[in-house]
Amino acid sequence: FRLGAIVSPQHPLARHQAIAFADCVEHGLIMAKSELSIHHLLAPLQRRLREPRRAVLESSSLELSRQL
């Protein structure tokens, strides 16, 4: 399945049709908490980065993440 990123219309990534996970980590990431299945799909992508970055915040709420 396809993953998506939630960004504001003013965010630099908003103008792109497609972005890579590596593009997203250049910005502050809000990641899913480990008990959510999406976390386990994103964890390998994060480990493959040359310089793994920590999430600014982990959340189990999509609505909270969207508001931030």
PDBQT receptor file of N, H, CA, C and O in Angstrom, charges set to zero:
ATOM      1  N   PHE A   1       0.826  -1.177   0.000  1.00  0.00    +0.000 N 
ATOM      2  CA  PHE A   1       0.000   0.000   0.000  1.00  0.00    +0.000 C 
ATOM      3  C   PHE A   1       0.875   1.246   0.000  1.00  0.00    +0.000 C 
ATOM      4  O   PHE A   1       2.075   1.183   0.267  1.00  0.00    +0.000 OA
ATOM      5  N   ARG A   2       0.258   2.367  -0.301  1.00  0.00    +0.000 N 
ATOM      6  H   ARG A   2      -0.717   2.419  -0.518  1.00  0.00    +0.000 HD
ATOM      7  CA  ARG A   2       0.985   3.637  -0.339  1.00  0.00    +0.000 C 
ATOM      8  C   ARG A   2       0.919   4.338   1.005  1.00  0.00    +0.000 C 
ATOM      9  O   ARG A   2      -0.119   4.358   1.667  1.00  0.00    +0.000 OA
ATOM     10  N   LEU A   3       2.041   4.908   1.391  1.00  0.00    +0.000 N 
ATOM     11  H   LEU A   3       2.884   4.892   0.853  1.00  0.00    +0.000 HD
ATOM     12  CA  LEU A   3       2.088   5.730   2.596  1.00  0.00    +0.000 C 
ATOM     13  C   LEU A   3       1.948   7.182   2.198  1.00  0.00    +0.000 C 
ATOM     14  O   LEU A   3       2.241   7.551   1.061  1.00  0.00    +0.000 OA
ATOM     15  N   GLY A   4       1.511   7.987   3.108  1.00  0.00    +0.000 N 
ATOM     16  H   GLY A   4       1.272   7.687   4.031  1.00  0.00    +0.000 HD
ATOM     17  CA  GLY A   4       1.376   9.413   2.833  1.00  0.00    +0.000 C 
ATOM     18  C   GLY A   4       1.996  10.237   3.938  1.00  0.00    +0.000 C 
ATOM     19  O   GLY A   4       2.295   9.735   5.021  1.00  0.00    +0.000 OA
ATOM     20  N   ALA A   5       2.183  11.493   3.648  1.00  0.00    +0.000 N 
ATOM     21  H   ALA A   5       1.940  11.901   2.768  1.00  0.00    +0.000 HD
ATOM     22  CA  ALA A   5       2.685  12.450   4.632  1.00  0.00    +0.000 C 
ATOM     23  C   ALA A   5       1.646  13.556   4.775  1.00  0.00    +0.000 C 
ATOM     24  O   ALA A   5       1.062  14.003   3.788  1.00  0.00    +0.000 OA
ATOM     25  N   ILE A   6       1.427  13.982   5.983  1.00  0.00    +0.000 N 
ATOM     26  H   ILE A   6       1.901  13.619   6.785  1.00  0.00    +0.000 HD
ATOM     27  CA  ILE A   6       0.496  15.080   6.234  1.00  0.00    +0.000 C 
ATOM     28  C   ILE A   6       1.324  16.336   6.463  1.00  0.00    +0.000 C 
ATOM     29  O   ILE A   6       2.089  16.419   7.424  1.00  0.00    +0.000 OA
ATOM     30  N   VAL A   7       1.168  17.304   5.581  1.00  0.00    +0.000 N 
ATOM     31  H   VAL A   7       0.547  17.236   4.800  1.00  0.00    +0.000 HD
ATOM     32  CA  VAL A   7       1.885  18.577   5.701  1.00  0.00    +0.000 C 
ATOM     33  C   VAL A   7       0.914  19.716   5.409  1.00  0.00    +0.000 C 
ATOM     34  O   VAL A   7      -0.093  19.524   4.728  1.00  0.00    +0.000 OA
ATOM     35  N   SER A   8       1.218  20.885   5.919  1.00  0.00    +0.000 N 
ATOM     36  H   SER A   8       2.037  21.041   6.472  1.00  0.00    +0.000 HD
ATOM     37  CA  SER A   8       0.368  22.046   5.634  1.00  0.00    +0.000 C 
ATOM     38  C   SER A   8       0.580  22.478   4.184  1.00  0.00    +0.000 C 
ATOM     39  O   SER A   8       1.608  22.151   3.593  1.00  0.00    +0.000 OA
ATOM     40  N   PRO A   9      -0.361  23.196   3.610  1.00  0.00    +0.000 N 
ATOM     41  CA  PRO A   9      -0.206  23.667   2.229  1.00  0.00    +0.000 C 
ATOM     42  C   PRO A   9       1.026  24.554   2.035  1.00  0.00    +0.000 C 
ATOM     43  O   PRO A   9       1.538  24.659   0.921  1.00  0.00    +0.000 OA
ATOM     44  N   GLN A  10       1.500  25.187   3.094  1.00  0.00    +0.000 N 
ATOM     45  H   GLN A  10       1.084  25.101   3.999  1.00  0.00    +0.000 HD
ATOM     46  CA  GLN A  10       2.667  26.054   3.001  1.00  0.00    +0.000 C 
ATOM     47  C   GLN A  10       3.991  25.307   3.175  1.00  0.00    +0.000 C 
ATOM     48  O   GLN A  10       5.054  25.893   2.971  1.00  0.00    +0.000 OA
ATOM     49  N   HIS A  11       3.947  24.059   3.537  1.00  0.00    +0.000 N 
ATOM     50  H   HIS A  11       3.084  23.583   3.702  1.00  0.00    +0.000 HD
ATOM     51  CA  HIS A  11       5.160  23.277   3.779  1.00  0.00    +0.000 C 
ATOM     52  C   HIS A  11       5.904  23.059   2.467  1.00  0.00    +0.000 C 
ATOM     53  O   HIS A  11       5.267  22.866   1.431  1.00  0.00    +0.000 OA
ATOM     54  N   PRO A  12       7.245  23.084   2.484  1.00  0.00    +0.000 N 
ATOM     55  CA  PRO A  12       8.029  22.877   1.255  1.00  0.00    +0.000 C 
ATOM     56  C   PRO A  12       7.722  21.562   0.525  1.00  0.00    +0.000 C 
ATOM     57  O   PRO A  12       7.829  21.507  -0.700  1.00  0.00    +0.000 OA
ATOM     58  N   LEU A  13       7.348  20.521   1.242  1.00  0.00    +0.000 N 
ATOM     59  H   LEU A  13       7.261  20.566   2.238  1.00  0.00    +0.000 HD
ATOM     60  CA  LEU A  13       7.058  19.236   0.593  1.00  0.00    +0.000 C 
ATOM     61  C   LEU A  13       5.674  19.198  -0.048  1.00  0.00    +0.000 C 
ATOM     62  O   LEU A  13       5.393  18.298  -0.841  1.00  0.00    +0.000 OA
ATOM     63  N   ALA A  14       4.812  20.145   0.274  1.00  0.00    +0.000 N 
ATOM     64  H   ALA A  14       5.040  20.875   0.917  1.00  0.00    +0.000 HD
ATOM     65  CA  ALA A  14       3.430  20.135  -0.221  1.00  0.00    +0.000 C 
ATOM     66  C   ALA A  14       3.346  20.294  -1.734  1.00  0.00    +0.000 C 
ATOM     67  O   ALA A  14       2.368  19.854  -2.340  1.00  0.00    +0.000 OA
ATOM     68  N   ARG A  15       4.321  20.898  -2.344  1.00  0.00    +0.000 N 
ATOM     69  H   ARG A  15       5.115  21.256  -1.852  1.00  0.00    +0.000 HD
ATOM     70  CA  ARG A  15       4.261  21.133  -3.797  1.00  0.00    +0.000 C 
ATOM     71  C   ARG A  15       4.687  19.920  -4.627  1.00  0.00    +0.000 C 
ATOM     72  O   ARG A  15       4.554  19.931  -5.851  1.00  0.00    +0.000 OA
ATOM     73  N   HIS A  16       5.192  18.885  -3.975  1.00  0.00    +0.000 N 
ATOM     74  H   HIS A  16       5.300  18.876  -2.981  1.00  0.00    +0.000 HD
ATOM     75  CA  HIS A  16       5.661  17.686  -4.679  1.00  0.00    +0.000 C 
ATOM     76  C   HIS A  16       4.527  16.680  -4.871  1.00  0.00    +0.000 C 
ATOM     77  O   HIS A  16       3.690  16.502  -3.986  1.00  0.00    +0.000 OA
ATOM     78  N   GLN A  17       4.506  16.036  -6.013  1.00  0.00    +0.000 N 
ATOM     79  H   GLN A  17       5.186  16.181  -6.732  1.00  0.00    +0.000 HD
ATOM     80  CA  GLN A  17       3.535  14.965  -6.277  1.00  0.00    +0.000 C 
ATOM     81  C   GLN A  17       3.870  13.722  -5.471  1.00  0.00    +0.000 C 
ATOM     82  O   GLN A  17       2.979  13.049  -4.953  1.00  0.00    +0.000 OA
ATOM     83  N   ALA A  18       5.157  13.419  -5.367  1.00  0.00    +0.000 N 
ATOM     84  H   ALA A  18       5.881  13.965  -5.788  1.00  0.00    +0.000 HD
ATOM     85  CA  ALA A  18       5.612  12.243  -4.630  1.00  0.00    +0.000 C 
ATOM     86  C   ALA A  18       6.861  12.627  -3.845  1.00  0.00    +0.000 C 
ATOM     87  O   ALA A  18       7.680  13.423  -4.304  1.00  0.00    +0.000 OA
ATOM     88  N   ILE A  19       6.991  12.055  -2.669  1.00  0.00    +0.000 N 
ATOM     89  H   ILE A  19       6.325  11.409  -2.296  1.00  0.00    +0.000 HD
ATOM     90  CA  ILE A  19       8.175  12.295  -1.849  1.00  0.00    +0.000 C 
ATOM     91  C   ILE A  19       8.638  10.971  -1.261  1.00  0.00    +0.000 C 
ATOM     92  O   ILE A  19       7.848  10.042  -1.091  1.00  0.00    +0.000 OA
ATOM     93  N   ALA A  20       9.917  10.897  -0.955  1.00  0.00    +0.000 N 
ATOM     94  H   ALA A  20      10.559  11.652  -1.093  1.00  0.00    +0.000 HD
ATOM     95  CA  ALA A  20      10.493   9.709  -0.330  1.00  0.00    +0.000 C 
ATOM     96  C   ALA A  20      10.532   9.913   1.182  1.00  0.00    +0.000 C 
ATOM     97  O   ALA A  20      10.491  11.041   1.673  1.00  0.00    +0.000 OA
ATOM     98  N   PHE A  21      10.611   8.816   1.900  1.00  0.00    +0.000 N 
ATOM     99  H   PHE A  21      10.645   7.900   1.502  1.00  0.00    +0.000 HD
ATOM    100  CA  PHE A  21      10.725   8.905   3.354  1.00  0.00    +0.000 C 
ATOM    101  C   PHE A  21      11.952   9.728   3.738  1.00  0.00    +0.000 C 
ATOM    102  O   PHE A  21      11.909  10.499   4.697  1.00  0.00    +0.000 OA
ATOM    103  N   ALA A  22      13.039   9.567   2.997  1.00  0.00    +0.000 N 
ATOM    104  H   ALA A  22      13.074   8.940   2.218  1.00  0.00    +0.000 HD
ATOM    105  CA  ALA A  22      14.265  10.326   3.270  1.00  0.00    +0.000 C 
ATOM    106  C   ALA A  22      14.030  11.830   3.153  1.00  0.00    +0.000 C 
ATOM    107  O   ALA A  22      14.658  12.610   3.870  1.00  0.00    +0.000 OA
ATOM    108  N   ASP A  23      13.133  12.246   2.260  1.00  0.00    +0.000 N 
ATOM    109  H   ASP A  23      12.622  11.613   1.678  1.00  0.00    +0.000 HD
ATOM    110  CA  ASP A  23      12.795  13.674   2.152  1.00  0.00    +0.000 C 
ATOM    111  C   ASP A  23      12.103  14.155   3.426  1.00  0.00    +0.000 C 
ATOM    112  O   ASP A  23      12.335  15.273   3.886  1.00  0.00    +0.000 OA
ATOM    113  N   CYS A  24      11.273  13.320   3.977  1.00  0.00    +0.000 N 
ATOM    114  H   CYS A  24      11.085  12.411   3.604  1.00  0.00    +0.000 HD
ATOM    115  CA  CYS A  24      10.502  13.697   5.166  1.00  0.00    +0.000 C 
ATOM    116  C   CYS A  24      11.383  13.874   6.398  1.00  0.00    +0.000 C 
ATOM    117  O   CYS A  24      11.123  14.748   7.224  1.00  0.00    +0.000 OA
ATOM    118  N   VAL A  25      12.416  13.057   6.527  1.00  0.00    +0.000 N 
ATOM    119  H   VAL A  25      12.628  12.347   5.855  1.00  0.00    +0.000 HD
ATOM    120  CA  VAL A  25      13.225  13.128   7.746  1.00  0.00    +0.000 C 
ATOM    121  C   VAL A  25      14.059  14.399   7.826  1.00  0.00    +0.000 C 
ATOM    122  O   VAL A  25      14.608  14.715   8.881  1.00  0.00    +0.000 OA
ATOM    123  N   GLU A  26      14.158  15.122   6.732  1.00  0.00    +0.000 N 
ATOM    124  H   GLU A  26      13.712  14.865   5.874  1.00  0.00    +0.000 HD
ATOM    125  CA  GLU A  26      14.844  16.415   6.769  1.00  0.00    +0.000 C 
ATOM    126  C   GLU A  26      14.033  17.432   7.558  1.00  0.00    +0.000 C 
ATOM    127  O   GLU A  26      14.541  18.497   7.910  1.00  0.00    +0.000 OA
ATOM    128  N   HIS A  27      12.804  17.117   7.830  1.00  0.00    +0.000 N 
ATOM    129  H   HIS A  27      12.391  16.252   7.545  1.00  0.00    +0.000 HD
ATOM    130  CA  HIS A  27      11.893  17.985   8.575  1.00  0.00    +0.000 C 
ATOM    131  C   HIS A  27      11.525  17.268   9.871  1.00  0.00    +0.000 C 
ATOM    132  O   HIS A  27      11.781  16.071  10.000  1.00  0.00    +0.000 OA
ATOM    133  N   GLY A  28      10.944  17.958  10.811  1.00  0.00    +0.000 N 
ATOM    134  H   GLY A  28      10.735  18.930  10.706  1.00  0.00    +0.000 HD
ATOM    135  CA  GLY A  28      10.552  17.326  12.065  1.00  0.00    +0.000 C 
ATOM    136  C   GLY A  28       9.464  16.287  11.842  1.00  0.00    +0.000 C 
ATOM    137  O   GLY A  28       8.390  16.607  11.333  1.00  0.00    +0.000 OA
ATOM    138  N   LEU A  29       9.737  15.057  12.216  1.00  0.00    +0.000 N 
ATOM    139  H   LEU A  29      10.610  14.797  12.629  1.00  0.00    +0.000 HD
ATOM    140  CA  LEU A  29       8.775  13.969  12.006  1.00  0.00    +0.000 C 
ATOM    141  C   LEU A  29       7.946  13.708  13.256  1.00  0.00    +0.000 C 
ATOM    142  O   LEU A  29       8.458  13.701  14.375  1.00  0.00    +0.000 OA
ATOM    143  N   ILE A  30       6.676  13.496  13.042  1.00  0.00    +0.000 N 
ATOM    144  H   ILE A  30       6.259  13.502  12.133  1.00  0.00    +0.000 HD
ATOM    145  CA  ILE A  30       5.800  12.959  14.078  1.00  0.00    +0.000 C 
ATOM    146  C   ILE A  30       5.516  11.526  13.640  1.00  0.00    +0.000 C 
ATOM    147  O   ILE A  30       4.860  11.297  12.624  1.00  0.00    +0.000 OA
ATOM    148  N   MET A  31       6.008  10.579  14.403  1.00  0.00    +0.000 N 
ATOM    149  H   MET A  31       6.541  10.765  15.229  1.00  0.00    +0.000 HD
ATOM    150  CA  MET A  31       5.889   9.169  14.039  1.00  0.00    +0.000 C 
ATOM    151  C   MET A  31       4.783   8.500  14.848  1.00  0.00    +0.000 C 
ATOM    152  O   MET A  31       4.390   8.969  15.916  1.00  0.00    +0.000 OA
ATOM    153  N   ALA A  32       4.301   7.401  14.309  1.00  0.00    +0.000 N 
ATOM    154  H   ALA A  32       4.621   7.019  13.441  1.00  0.00    +0.000 HD
ATOM    155  CA  ALA A  32       3.298   6.593  15.005  1.00  0.00    +0.000 C 
ATOM    156  C   ALA A  32       3.959   5.865  16.172  1.00  0.00    +0.000 C 
ATOM    157  O   ALA A  32       5.114   5.449  16.084  1.00  0.00    +0.000 OA
ATOM    158  N   LYS A  33       3.217   5.717  17.256  1.00  0.00    +0.000 N 
ATOM    159  H   LYS A  33       2.279   6.055  17.327  1.00  0.00    +0.000 HD
ATOM    160  CA  LYS A  33       3.728   4.975  18.404  1.00  0.00    +0.000 C 
ATOM    161  C   LYS A  33       3.941   3.511  18.028  1.00  0.00    +0.000 C 
ATOM    162  O   LYS A  33       3.338   3.002  17.083  1.00  0.00    +0.000 OA
ATOM    163  N   SER A  34       4.808   2.849  18.784  1.00  0.00    +0.000 N 
ATOM    164  H   SER A  34       5.298   3.262  19.551  1.00  0.00    +0.000 HD
ATOM    165  CA  SER A  34       5.206   1.480  18.451  1.00  0.00    +0.000 C 
ATOM    166  C   SER A  34       4.060   0.477  18.476  1.00  0.00    +0.000 C 
ATOM    167  O   SER A  34       4.159  -0.570  17.835  1.00  0.00    +0.000 OA
ATOM    168  N   GLU A  35       2.985   0.757  19.190  1.00  0.00    +0.000 N 
ATOM    169  H   GLU A  35       2.905   1.607  19.711  1.00  0.00    +0.000 HD
ATOM    170  CA  GLU A  35       1.870  -0.201  19.216  1.00  0.00    +0.000 C 
ATOM    171  C   GLU A  35       1.010  -0.150  17.954  1.00  0.00    +0.000 C 
ATOM    172  O   GLU A  35       0.140  -1.002  17.774  1.00  0.00    +0.000 OA
ATOM    173  N   LEU A  36       1.232   0.815  17.092  1.00  0.00    +0.000 N 
ATOM    174  H   LEU A  36       1.938   1.507  17.238  1.00  0.00    +0.000 HD
ATOM    175  CA  LEU A  36       0.479   0.916  15.839  1.00  0.00    +0.000 C 
ATOM    176  C   LEU A  36       1.215   0.174  14.725  1.00  0.00    +0.000 C 
ATOM    177  O   LEU A  36       2.443   0.223  14.658  1.00  0.00    +0.000 OA
ATOM    178  N   SER A  37       0.488  -0.501  13.864  1.00  0.00    +0.000 N 
ATOM    179  H   SER A  37      -0.510  -0.541  13.919  1.00  0.00    +0.000 HD
ATOM    180  CA  SER A  37       1.110  -1.308  12.808  1.00  0.00    +0.000 C 
ATOM    181  C   SER A  37       1.938  -0.467  11.845  1.00  0.00    +0.000 C 
ATOM    182  O   SER A  37       2.934  -0.959  11.313  1.00  0.00    +0.000 OA
ATOM    183  N   ILE A  38       1.562   0.773  11.607  1.00  0.00    +0.000 N 
ATOM    184  H   ILE A  38       0.753   1.172  12.039  1.00  0.00    +0.000 HD
ATOM    185  CA  ILE A  38       2.304   1.630  10.688  1.00  0.00    +0.000 C 
ATOM    186  C   ILE A  38       3.725   1.885  11.201  1.00  0.00    +0.000 C 
ATOM    187  O   ILE A  38       4.650   2.062  10.409  1.00  0.00    +0.000 OA
ATOM    188  N   HIS A  39       3.891   1.902  12.508  1.00  0.00    +0.000 N 
ATOM    189  H   HIS A  39       3.139   1.758  13.151  1.00  0.00    +0.000 HD
ATOM    190  CA  HIS A  39       5.225   2.097  13.094  1.00  0.00    +0.000 C 
ATOM    191  C   HIS A  39       6.183   1.013  12.604  1.00  0.00    +0.000 C 
ATOM    192  O   HIS A  39       7.337   1.294  12.279  1.00  0.00    +0.000 OA
ATOM    193  N   HIS A  40       5.700  -0.210  12.554  1.00  0.00    +0.000 N 
ATOM    194  H   HIS A  40       4.763  -0.438  12.818  1.00  0.00    +0.000 HD
ATOM    195  CA  HIS A  40       6.539  -1.340  12.152  1.00  0.00    +0.000 C 
ATOM    196  C   HIS A  40       6.838  -1.326  10.654  1.00  0.00    +0.000 C 
ATOM    197  O   HIS A  40       7.788  -1.970  10.211  1.00  0.00    +0.000 OA
ATOM    198  N   LEU A  41       6.055  -0.613   9.882  1.00  0.00    +0.000 N 
ATOM    199  H   LEU A  41       5.283  -0.090  10.241  1.00  0.00    +0.000 HD
ATOM    200  CA  LEU A  41       6.341  -0.449   8.457  1.00  0.00    +0.000 C 
ATOM    201  C   LEU A  41       7.361   0.665   8.230  1.00  0.00    +0.000 C 
ATOM    202  O   LEU A  41       8.165   0.591   7.300  1.00  0.00    +0.000 OA
ATOM    203  N   LEU A  42       7.330   1.683   9.065  1.00  0.00    +0.000 N 
ATOM    204  H   LEU A  42       6.677   1.743   9.820  1.00  0.00    +0.000 HD
ATOM    205  CA  LEU A  42       8.244   2.814   8.911  1.00  0.00    +0.000 C 
ATOM    206  C   LEU A  42       9.606   2.569   9.559  1.00  0.00    +0.000 C 
ATOM    207  O   LEU A  42      10.603   3.138   9.115  1.00  0.00    +0.000 OA
ATOM    208  N   ALA A  43       9.669   1.749  10.579  1.00  0.00    +0.000 N 
ATOM    209  H   ALA A  43       8.859   1.286  10.940  1.00  0.00    +0.000 HD
ATOM    210  CA  ALA A  43      10.924   1.506  11.299  1.00  0.00    +0.000 C 
ATOM    211  C   ALA A  43      12.051   1.029  10.378  1.00  0.00    +0.000 C 
ATOM    212  O   ALA A  43      13.165   1.537  10.498  1.00  0.00    +0.000 OA
ATOM    213  N   PRO A  44      11.819   0.076   9.463  1.00  0.00    +0.000 N 
ATOM    214  CA  PRO A  44      12.907  -0.332   8.564  1.00  0.00    +0.000 C 
ATOM    215  C   PRO A  44      13.383   0.809   7.658  1.00  0.00    +0.000 C 
ATOM    216  O   PRO A  44      14.571   0.902   7.353  1.00  0.00    +0.000 OA
ATOM    217  N   LEU A  45      12.471   1.663   7.233  1.00  0.00    +0.000 N 
ATOM    218  H   LEU A  45      11.505   1.587   7.481  1.00  0.00    +0.000 HD
ATOM    219  CA  LEU A  45      12.862   2.808   6.407  1.00  0.00    +0.000 C 
ATOM    220  C   LEU A  45      13.764   3.746   7.196  1.00  0.00    +0.000 C 
ATOM    221  O   LEU A  45      14.746   4.271   6.671  1.00  0.00    +0.000 OA
ATOM    222  N   GLN A  46      13.426   3.943   8.434  1.00  0.00    +0.000 N 
ATOM    223  H   GLN A  46      12.628   3.516   8.860  1.00  0.00    +0.000 HD
ATOM    224  CA  GLN A  46      14.218   4.827   9.281  1.00  0.00    +0.000 C 
ATOM    225  C   GLN A  46      15.603   4.232   9.547  1.00  0.00    +0.000 C 
ATOM    226  O   GLN A  46      16.589   4.967   9.581  1.00  0.00    +0.000 OA
ATOM    227  N   ARG A  47      15.689   2.931   9.734  1.00  0.00    +0.000 N 
ATOM    228  H   ARG A  47      14.887   2.333   9.707  1.00  0.00    +0.000 HD
ATOM    229  CA  ARG A  47      16.978   2.278   9.991  1.00  0.00    +0.000 C 
ATOM    230  C   ARG A  47      17.896   2.329   8.780  1.00  0.00    +0.000 C 
ATOM    231  O   ARG A  47      19.117   2.312   8.934  1.00  0.00    +0.000 OA
ATOM    232  N   ARG A  48      17.334   2.392   7.578  1.00  0.00    +0.000 N 
ATOM    233  H   ARG A  48      16.342   2.406   7.453  1.00  0.00    +0.000 HD
ATOM    234  CA  ARG A  48      18.150   2.407   6.357  1.00  0.00    +0.000 C 
ATOM    235  C   ARG A  48      18.799   3.756   6.068  1.00  0.00    +0.000 C 
ATOM    236  O   ARG A  48      19.675   3.852   5.209  1.00  0.00    +0.000 OA
ATOM    237  N   LEU A  49      18.383   4.777   6.767  1.00  0.00    +0.000 N 
ATOM    238  H   LEU A  49      17.671   4.699   7.465  1.00  0.00    +0.000 HD
ATOM    239  CA  LEU A  49      18.951   6.101   6.531  1.00  0.00    +0.000 C 
ATOM    240  C   LEU A  49      20.403   6.146   6.989  1.00  0.00    +0.000 C 
ATOM    241  O   LEU A  49      20.775   5.491   7.963  1.00  0.00    +0.000 OA
ATOM    242  N   ARG A  50      21.226   6.925   6.279  1.00  0.00    +0.000 N 
ATOM    243  H   ARG A  50      20.925   7.456   5.488  1.00  0.00    +0.000 HD
ATOM    244  CA  ARG A  50      22.627   7.070   6.679  1.00  0.00    +0.000 C 
ATOM    245  C   ARG A  50      22.745   7.645   8.082  1.00  0.00    +0.000 C 
ATOM    246  O   ARG A  50      23.559   7.194   8.889  1.00  0.00    +0.000 OA
ATOM    247  N   GLU A  51      21.931   8.633   8.355  1.00  0.00    +0.000 N 
ATOM    248  H   GLU A  51      21.270   8.999   7.700  1.00  0.00    +0.000 HD
ATOM    249  CA  GLU A  51      21.924   9.261   9.670  1.00  0.00    +0.000 C 
ATOM    250  C   GLU A  51      20.503   9.196  10.224  1.00  0.00    +0.000 C 
ATOM    251  O   GLU A  51      19.726  10.136  10.052  1.00  0.00    +0.000 OA
ATOM    252  N   PRO A  52      20.162   8.094  10.885  1.00  0.00    +0.000 N 
ATOM    253  CA  PRO A  52      18.801   7.980  11.420  1.00  0.00    +0.000 C 
ATOM    254  C   PRO A  52      18.468   9.153  12.337  1.00  0.00    +0.000 C 
ATOM    255  O   PRO A  52      19.295   9.585  13.140  1.00  0.00    +0.000 OA
ATOM    256  N   ARG A  53      17.271   9.649  12.207  1.00  0.00    +0.000 N 
ATOM    257  H   ARG A  53      16.599   9.298  11.555  1.00  0.00    +0.000 HD
ATOM    258  CA  ARG A  53      16.823  10.780  13.028  1.00  0.00    +0.000 C 
ATOM    259  C   ARG A  53      15.708  10.319  13.944  1.00  0.00    +0.000 C 
ATOM    260  O   ARG A  53      14.901   9.456  13.599  1.00  0.00    +0.000 OA
ATOM    261  N   ARG A  54      15.688  10.906  15.092  1.00  0.00    +0.000 N 
ATOM    262  H   ARG A  54      16.343  11.607  15.373  1.00  0.00    +0.000 HD
ATOM    263  CA  ARG A  54      14.610  10.603  16.040  1.00  0.00    +0.000 C 
ATOM    264  C   ARG A  54      13.390  11.447  15.700  1.00  0.00    +0.000 C 
ATOM    265  O   ARG A  54      13.504  12.557  15.182  1.00  0.00    +0.000 OA
ATOM    266  N   ALA A  55      12.257  10.910  15.995  1.00  0.00    +0.000 N 
ATOM    267  H   ALA A  55      12.164  10.007  16.416  1.00  0.00    +0.000 HD
ATOM    268  CA  ALA A  55      11.007  11.648  15.795  1.00  0.00    +0.000 C 
ATOM    269  C   ALA A  55      10.929  12.787  16.808  1.00  0.00    +0.000 C 
ATOM    270  O   ALA A  55      11.396  12.658  17.939  1.00  0.00    +0.000 OA
ATOM    271  N   VAL A  56      10.343  13.886  16.397  1.00  0.00    +0.000 N 
ATOM    272  H   VAL A  56       9.964  13.992  15.477  1.00  0.00    +0.000 HD
ATOM    273  CA  VAL A  56      10.101  15.002  17.304  1.00  0.00    +0.000 C 
ATOM    274  C   VAL A  56       9.064  14.585  18.344  1.00  0.00    +0.000 C 
ATOM    275  O   VAL A  56       9.118  14.994  19.504  1.00  0.00    +0.000 OA
ATOM    276  N   LEU A  57       8.121  13.763  17.896  1.00  0.00    +0.000 N 
ATOM    277  H   LEU A  57       8.077  13.431  16.953  1.00  0.00    +0.000 HD
ATOM    278  CA  LEU A  57       7.021  13.319  18.749  1.00  0.00    +0.000 C 
ATOM    279  C   LEU A  57       6.520  11.982  18.231  1.00  0.00    +0.000 C 
ATOM    280  O   LEU A  57       6.546  11.730  17.026  1.00  0.00    +0.000 OA
ATOM    281  N   GLU A  58       6.063  11.124  19.138  1.00  0.00    +0.000 N 
ATOM    282  H   GLU A  58       6.041  11.329  20.116  1.00  0.00    +0.000 HD
ATOM    283  CA  GLU A  58       5.369   9.898  18.750  1.00  0.00    +0.000 C 
ATOM    284  C   GLU A  58       3.934  10.020  19.231  1.00  0.00    +0.000 C 
ATOM    285  O   GLU A  58       3.676  10.434  20.362  1.00  0.00    +0.000 OA
ATOM    286  N   SER A  59       3.006   9.654  18.361  1.00  0.00    +0.000 N 
ATOM    287  H   SER A  59       3.215   9.317  17.443  1.00  0.00    +0.000 HD
ATOM    288  CA  SER A  59       1.589   9.806  18.687  1.00  0.00    +0.000 C 
ATOM    289  C   SER A  59       0.801   8.606  18.175  1.00  0.00    +0.000 C 
ATOM    290  O   SER A  59       1.176   7.978  17.185  1.00  0.00    +0.000 OA
ATOM    291  N   SER A  60      -0.282   8.301  18.855  1.00  0.00    +0.000 N 
ATOM    292  H   SER A  60      -0.587   8.812  19.659  1.00  0.00    +0.000 HD
ATOM    293  CA  SER A  60      -1.198   7.269  18.365  1.00  0.00    +0.000 C 
ATOM    294  C   SER A  60      -2.447   7.919  17.778  1.00  0.00    +0.000 C 
ATOM    295  O   SER A  60      -3.387   7.225  17.391  1.00  0.00    +0.000 OA
ATOM    296  N   SER A  61      -2.457   9.249  17.711  1.00  0.00    +0.000 N 
ATOM    297  H   SER A  61      -1.693   9.812  18.026  1.00  0.00    +0.000 HD
ATOM    298  CA  SER A  61      -3.620   9.981  17.220  1.00  0.00    +0.000 C 
ATOM    299  C   SER A  61      -3.297  10.709  15.920  1.00  0.00    +0.000 C 
ATOM    300  O   SER A  61      -2.474  11.625  15.903  1.00  0.00    +0.000 OA
ATOM    301  N   LEU A  62      -3.938  10.306  14.846  1.00  0.00    +0.000 N 
ATOM    302  H   LEU A  62      -4.606   9.562  14.860  1.00  0.00    +0.000 HD
ATOM    303  CA  LEU A  62      -3.756  10.983  13.566  1.00  0.00    +0.000 C 
ATOM    304  C   LEU A  62      -4.262  12.418  13.648  1.00  0.00    +0.000 C 
ATOM    305  O   LEU A  62      -3.655  13.326  13.080  1.00  0.00    +0.000 OA
ATOM    306  N   GLU A  63      -5.357  12.623  14.344  1.00  0.00    +0.000 N 
ATOM    307  H   GLU A  63      -5.850  11.886  14.806  1.00  0.00    +0.000 HD
ATOM    308  CA  GLU A  63      -5.922  13.972  14.480  1.00  0.00    +0.000 C 
ATOM    309  C   GLU A  63      -4.956  14.903  15.213  1.00  0.00    +0.000 C 
ATOM    310  O   GLU A  63      -4.760  16.042  14.791  1.00  0.00    +0.000 OA
ATOM    311  N   LEU A  64      -4.359  14.437  16.293  1.00  0.00    +0.000 N 
ATOM    312  H   LEU A  64      -4.518  13.511  16.636  1.00  0.00    +0.000 HD
ATOM    313  CA  LEU A  64      -3.377  15.248  17.015  1.00  0.00    +0.000 C 
ATOM    314  C   LEU A  64      -2.186  15.560  16.117  1.00  0.00    +0.000 C 
ATOM    315  O   LEU A  64      -1.729  16.702  16.063  1.00  0.00    +0.000 OA
ATOM    316  N   SER A  65      -1.690  14.564  15.422  1.00  0.00    +0.000 N 
ATOM    317  H   SER A  65      -2.061  13.636  15.466  1.00  0.00    +0.000 HD
ATOM    318  CA  SER A  65      -0.553  14.761  14.515  1.00  0.00    +0.000 C 
ATOM    319  C   SER A  65      -0.887  15.785  13.444  1.00  0.00    +0.000 C 
ATOM    320  O   SER A  65      -0.057  16.634  13.118  1.00  0.00    +0.000 OA
ATOM    321  N   ARG A  66      -2.074  15.716  12.903  1.00  0.00    +0.000 N 
ATOM    322  H   ARG A  66      -2.748  15.027  13.168  1.00  0.00    +0.000 HD
ATOM    323  CA  ARG A  66      -2.497  16.648  11.854  1.00  0.00    +0.000 C 
ATOM    324  C   ARG A  66      -2.552  18.081  12.380  1.00  0.00    +0.000 C 
ATOM    325  O   ARG A  66      -2.189  19.020  11.673  1.00  0.00    +0.000 OA
ATOM    326  N   GLN A  67      -3.000  18.241  13.600  1.00  0.00    +0.000 N 
ATOM    327  H   GLN A  67      -3.296  17.478  14.174  1.00  0.00    +0.000 HD
ATOM    328  CA  GLN A  67      -3.118  19.581  14.179  1.00  0.00    +0.000 C 
ATOM    329  C   GLN A  67      -1.770  20.217  14.486  1.00  0.00    +0.000 C 
ATOM    330  O   GLN A  67      -1.651  21.441  14.533  1.00  0.00    +0.000 OA
ATOM    331  N   LEU A  68      -0.763  19.390  14.693  1.00  0.00    +0.000 N 
ATOM    332  H   LEU A  68      -0.859  18.396  14.654  1.00  0.00    +0.000 HD
ATOM    333  CA  LEU A  68       0.565  19.926  15.001  1.00  0.00    +0.000 C 
ATOM    334  C   LEU A  68       1.248  20.353  13.727  1.00  0.00    +0.000 C 
ATOM    335  O   LEU A  68       2.381  20.834  13.765  1.00  0.00    +0.000 OA
TER     336      LEU A  68
